[in-house]
Amino acid sequence: MPADPATETRSIFARHALLPDGWAENVRIDVGEDGTIAGVATGQSLRRSDAARIVLPAPGNLHSHSFQRAMAGMTERRAAGRDSFWTWRELMYRFLDVLTPDQLEAIAAFTFMEMLEAGYAAVGEFHYVHHQPGGTPYDALAETSERMMAAAGATGIGLTHLPVLYSYGGAGKQDLKGGQLRFGCDPERFEKLFEAARKTLERSLPADARIGIAPHSLRATEPEALKAIVAAHSAGPVHMHAAEQTLEIEEVEAWLGARPIDWIASNLPLDERWCLIHSTHMTEAETLTLAGSGAVAGLCPITESNLGDGIFNAEAYLDAGGQIGIGSDSNIRIALSEELRTLEYSQRLRDRARNVLAGDPKGPAEGATGQRLYLSALAGSARALDRKAGAIEAGRLADLVAIDGDAIALAALTPSQFIDGWVFAGDDRLVTDVWAAGRHCVENGQHKDHAAITARYRAAIESLVARI
Ligand SMILES: [Zn+2]
């Protein structure tokens, strides 16, 4: 394991910090060399520069396809007829005809940097562009996984790498075609790729990095292979897309005789290792099943809005004790506070009500809405990304975000209103600093390599767009 020059024993001071038992003042957080929190003390004297700092545990972004960041803004016009998720997917496939490993890495580095600057400390990269255009593997089978790791290493973000098993072009074992050929793995090739990726991850990234598996979806796999891959990986996260689109649900129901989440819960060992991405369209019974399973629902409110997916059944799910986390998925826009706001607003618009998701996740359903959503996302992302994070206490990873207590969006607010102010009245410009497992990645609102990473991204997408 290479030594990480950014990690050293240090103390982080905060005027206000959100600790496990609530808000505290004049806090010192000691971070050890291994990137975990060594101790927390209150009632400390602060330096003038820390006098307005508010420190929170930083959540992870549990679902990303980083390369899709390069498509942002290119699919926001209507072609013939009514536009849909499936026309968006066509542009993605045109990108896949030309994307190179260098471009994938440059885009990923920029995307991970934006996540850090938004306040996320970690990312679950759901990675399926494995092969060359046409489907021929690279000389190194896990070449593109290694590019994701290089991008994570360059930015400092905590990576949970999720190589994807993608074997079929649609429900009922349809053949892969076009851009999908770059994703294709049968279970045997997938296991080789996973092993190669695991070795590189352990060799090249800090100890907080993780690897899990991501069977893409029911439509891109088949039941026997799915059961086998889950049985073969008895530890680590399992992520899977489920129930995002109504067409997908109809196809799966016609093929397997059950709706996707029903089928998964009945046929696979759904538990705390699992994260079902989207889970947008659930019956009341599926909602209770998923909530009771311990699995995390990986919600991606900005992408789901952008793609017109539908509205997650959040109130019943949270009331039943369900775990949620937040992902930026297509990366059309990377904004932590806006993801949480969009989730709540989707419920308000549907129910014609306010503060639908308010309350303390451990207590009665009353209280601050933004803070409840934030705490839920913290717990869910720590579970889904297999990170010992999510709280400011000794022994947890120092995944921390500082926001500016002098920001006008927080003026005259009390600590119990700070997160509501950030989520509903502010935006991610409030973020001043982010630490990922103690690595101080963002200072004064910017990643330390912001200019170089941005320049490389601009060059990569301009050369990419010139070829599609
Ligand atoms: Zn996705």
Boltz pocket constraint, residues with backbone or C-beta under 6 A from the ligand:
constraints:
  - pocket:
      binder: B
      contacts: [[A, 63], [A, 65], [A, 126], [A, 241], [A, 277], [A, 329], [A, 330]]
      max_distance: 6.0
